Amino acid sequence: MKSLKLLGLASALLMSSVSFGAADTITLESGKDINMVLLPKFLGILVFDQANDGAQEAHKELKNPGELLFVGPTPENSVAGQIEIMTTSATQGQGAVMLSNNAGDQIVPSAKAAQAAGTKIVTWDSPIPSGEGEDVFVAQVDFGSIGTVMADMAHSLLDGSGQMAVLSATPDASNQNAWIAAMKEALKGDKYAKIELVDVVYGNDQAEVSYNRALALVDKYPDLGVIMSPTTVGIQAAAKAMQDEGLCDQVKVSGLGLPAEMLSYTLNGCAPEFTLWDFRDLGYLTYYTAYGVASGQLKGEIGETFTAGRMGDYTIEEDPGRPGSKRILMGPFTIYNKDNVEAAAK
């Protein structure tokens, strides 16, 4: 009889531990009434529209009766526009602002004011560099890994030797700045000893400006072999510029691009390979995160694990690139080339 009691106690303890383990992963309760804002760097960019599609999917899935606004500035007024929208969101009493930051640390005062007013600030795609005014960052991929991938793609396209330049978006885009810094660090390795990074220029994520910057790079550096553009606007504009000038055999384009926009340039050899992740998934995961934090179901603390619908479980961790800040790492990215770009572009 005593052994049966002990067995029963052991079984009870086992069941208790299983229940506790399951409770470690938070399942968000739907139906909370929270007004939320999805704030991209600016409007008119396909990847941000895709992120909105993902956020709208999550909004419906979680049956939030509150409003989900997709608002952003124009490309020409991105920094001031983001700050203005952040300030307005606080005065409107929004429950959460989901920010793809294009204002660097200039956004901090308005983000802090929003937090003081009770608004949760969840960044995605591009964080606040200092982490101030930010509750958590939803990172599409590990930023260090993107730097290495860009260095590897340049190495492949240059056959290990030659000149490359970077065509980025804006000087204040913290995500692209971090990727470029990681790429520069990777290029210090022996593998890349014969690759020379000659310049970093900015097209402000405007197609015409990026197109002209790409042509200016070719004029300035006659021996240039690769233009690396960590922005979907820049890579498409640079590839078109090389195509229009008949330079695709001389200068290859790579970086971060959408398969649907890069299909023809990959097949004709202007941009033989590039990489990206799924922005719909990024918007979806960002919404789940912001909903959880704004509803109080997530405290936003390191170690918290929650289920983000169809995407599965994610854990809040310290951001290795920004000590003292927190991130959720989505992943993965895909490298596209002539073998897989057509299927991805459909």
ABEGO torsion letter per residue (X at the ends): XAAAAAAAAAAAAAAAAAAAAAAABBBBBBGBBBBBBBBBABBGBAAAAAAAAAAAAAAAAAGBABBBBBBBBBAAAAAAAAAAAAAAAAAAGBABBBBBBAAEAAAAAAAAAAAAAGBBBBBBGBBBAAGBGBABBBBABBAAAAAAAAAAAAAAAAGGBEBBBBBBBBAABAAAAAAAAAAAAAAABAAAAABBBABBBBAGGBAAAAAAAAAAAAAABAABABBBBABAAAAAAAAAAAAAAGAAAABBBBEBBBAAAAAAAAAAGABABBBBBBAAAAAAAAAAAAAAAAAGABAGBBGBBBBBEAAEBBBBBBBAABBGBBBBBBOBBBBBBAAAAAAAAX
